[in-house]
Amino acid sequence: MSMFWLVVDRRLGADRARHDRCSPRRLTNGFSKKVENLAAAVSLYFMHYNFGRVHQSLGKLTTPAMAAGISDHVWTCEESAALLD
């Protein structure tokens, strides 16, 4: 198995661990019965992952959105929630 596939498999495992809604091993706990609820949960996860979570591999206090030049700061939960209004 190449190093690439090991990294991909690790990434998918981490995503599944954080996202029990998508996990096929637990169909009753955390299972979204409505597609809209699943879409909302996935959107919140990716919003936090890209804008609110600091990644050590990108440097000190840097999010993927900051590295891509989309944002200039780490977003707080309040800033993310303000987008809902």
Steps between C-alpha positions, in 0.01 A plus 500: 500500500646836402546788741231699314232241572605477864452876535165492321378210713607681818322819389178313422516321834540830683205647310284199585596524867397865510187441291293226653207614284674357192636188662339180367597305812254689724172542320292593806714739704562826321337390176343780295157401378471815292747592230472864607625415851794306359586788266487746792727281716754455220495875425563587865786251515673637190443861611671427831774289340596767244430826684499431876757225560871577513713243317853450629624381162418841347692702755426675825138617532413430135179350362460358147288804408780733612758297306283530187460876551122480554509619863735715702418360848381191687121509512314467830178305549313830525627611158398172344155513663451857375499365144172321579313827550 
